[in-house]
Amino acid sequence: MKPVAAFVALCLAASVAFAADPAEELYKKVSDAWAKAKTIHLKDLTSSAKEPGGGGVNCTADLWLGEGALMKVAGGMEVGGKKRAFSGACDGTTLVLASGGAEEMRGAAPKDLGVKSRVVLVHGGYMVYLALVHSSDSFSEGGASGFKSSGEEKVGDRTATVIEYVYKFSVRGNEQACATKLYVDKDTMQILKRVFTDPNKVAFTELYPSVEVDAAAPEGTFTVPPAPGK
């Protein structure tokens, strides 16, 4: 083979070798769609955590994310047959969280909350997002890696491409590495389902039956409730 032809062949081979994995490309498209959206609305979301020895947690939620740190979440949590309501709101300046009808946290919105929120929601899901909201100052990301496609599966009546990866994050120095499966509708770029397992073998399953991107949030969605007694 002549030197020029050999060089071209080498370049072509390299371009094939370094081409992005289809699973990672699809994942990036989903991430970009959420990152660029003015609003994200996850309606009727459910999340369940099952421990190896039995027991667990079931959650429901309605979550709005707006531009910057704007956020509104309302839902509930059931543990051992006992139910407890949970809510949170951020108007970009003040963050308020309440549980069981009582305010448990009120303070200045973390400066990087808006930047982290969408990335964490795509990478880790709703339960990991709640960890971020509660502990933003001590939350750090290790990122997602090891992408691979594991075929297609049905989620309800929709066909989803399954993307597998490992997601790492840390809360108060406690690092978690979660083996994750993300079920994505390729036509709509909508995340339909997520299944992940943490280092303690707790298995999480999250369903996203309704995802609205760039929907107009109802007036007052991101309004923070007044402090108790005011």
N, C-alpha and C positions, 0 to 999 in steps of 0.2 A: 504494500500500500504506500502511495506517495505521502511525503510529510504533511502536505496541506490536508489531504483527505483523511489522514490519520488524526490530525488535530481536530477537524470538524467532527469526526466520529467520536472522539474523546469528549468533546463539548456536549454532543447530543446525549451521550451515555450519562454524563454528569447531570444534565438537566432532568433526565428521567429519574436518576437516583435521588435527586434532591427535591423532586416535585412533592408538594404537600399531600399528605394522606387525605383521601376523600372524606373520611370521618372528621378529621380536624378542620377541613375546609367548611363542611356543613356546620360544625360547631361554631366556627368563627362568624359565619353568616347569621346564626341565631344571636350570638353575642353582640354583633354590630347592630342588628335590628333593634335590640333592646337599648343599647347604649345611645343610639341616635334618636330614640322616641321621646316626644315631649311628655307623654304619660304612658304608664303601664298599669293595667287593671287586671288583677287576678281575682276572679269571682268564683265563689263556692269551692275554693281550694281546700283539699283535705290532706292531712299528714299524719301518719301513724308510725310509732316506734315500738318494736317488739324486742324484748330482752331474751337472751338465750334460755334463761331458766323460767320463762313465763312472765306475764305482766307487761306493762307498757303504757303508752300515752297515745291518745287520739286527739287531733286538733282540727279545727275548721277555721277558715279565715276569709275575709274579703279585704284585699290589699290594693291600695292606690299608691303609686310613686309618681311624683311630678318632677318638674325641673329643679335642679339643685337638690336641696335636702327635703323638699316637700314630701310628706308621707302621711298616710292615714290607714290604719289597720283596725279591724274589729273582728273578734272571733271568740272561740272558746277552747278549753282544754279539759279533757276527761282523764282522770287517773284513778284507778281502783274503784270505778263506779261513781266517783265524785266529780262534778262538773264545776268549772270556774271560768267566768268571762274574762277576756283580755282585750285591751284596746290601747291604741297609741296614736299620737298625732305630732306632726312637726310642721310649723309654718315657715321654716327656713331659718328661724331665729331661736325659737324655743322648742324643746322636745319634752313631751309629757307621756308617761306610760302609766297605765292603771290595771289592776288585777282584782277580780272579785268585787268590782264597784268602788274600790278605794285607790286613790292615787299613790303610786309607789315611787315615782321618780319625776322630777321637774327640774330642768336646767337648760343651759345654753346648748344649742344644737352643735354637735362636734363639727369642726370645720370640714373634715373630709367625709362626712356621712354620705352626702350626695354622690361623691365620686365613687365611693366603695359600694354603695347600695346595689346598683344594677349588676356590677361585676359579681358580687357575692351571690345575688339572687340567681344569676345564670349558672355560676360555677357550683354553688352548694345547695341552693334551694331555700325554701321558706324557713325551716328550722335553723339553718345556719345564719340566715338573714336576721332572725330574732337574736341570735347570739351577738351579732354585730351591733344591733340597736342597743342591746343592754350593756355591752362592754366595748364600745367603739375605741376607746383609748388603749385598750389592751388587746385588740383584735388585729391580727396580721395575716396576710395571705401568702401561701407558698405556691399557689397557682394550680392549674390543671395540666396534666401531662399524660403521656402514654396512650394517646387516642387510637382507637381501632373500631371498626364497624363490626357488629355481630348480627348482621342481617336485618330482617323486617319482622315486625310482630303487630298484631291487632291490639289497639287500645280502644275498647268499645267497638264502634263500627268504623274506625279510622285506621289506616295503615301507617305505621310509624317506622322510621329508620332508627335502629338502636346504636347509640354511640357509647362506647365504654372508655373510661379514663379514671385516673386517680386524682383526687382533689385534696390538697393540703392546706390547712389553716391552723392558726394558733390563737388561743384565748388565755390570757394571763400566763403565757409561757408554756401552756399545755398543748403540744402539737397533736393534731389529728390528721390521719391520712385515710381518706374514705374511698373505697372502691365503688365507683358510680356507674350506673347505666342511665342514659338520657334517651327518652323516646320522643323523636321529633317528626312532625308532619312536614315533609320536604316541600310540599306545594305552598303551604302557608307560613313556613318557618316558625310554627307554633310548637312550643314544648307541651306535650300531652301528659307525660309521666316521668317520674324520676325514682330510681331505687338505689339506695346506697347503704353501705355497712361501715360502721366506725371501728376503731381498733379494739373496742370492747365487744365486738360481734353483735352490737345492737343494729337491727335491720330497720331501715326507714323506707316507707313507700309514700310518695306524694303524687297526687293527681291534680291536674290543672284543666278542668272541664271547660273553662271559659277564660280566654286571654284576649284582652282588648289592648291594642297599641294605638296611641295617639287619639284615644277617645276623649271627648270633652268631659272633664270632671265636673260634677254638679257644684253649684255655688256653695261655698262654705265647707267643701270637702277637707281642706287643709287648715281649717281654723282650729286653734288650740283652745280647749275648754278653760274657763277661768279657774284660778286657784281656789281650793276649798275655802268657803267662808266669804268669798268675794262675789 
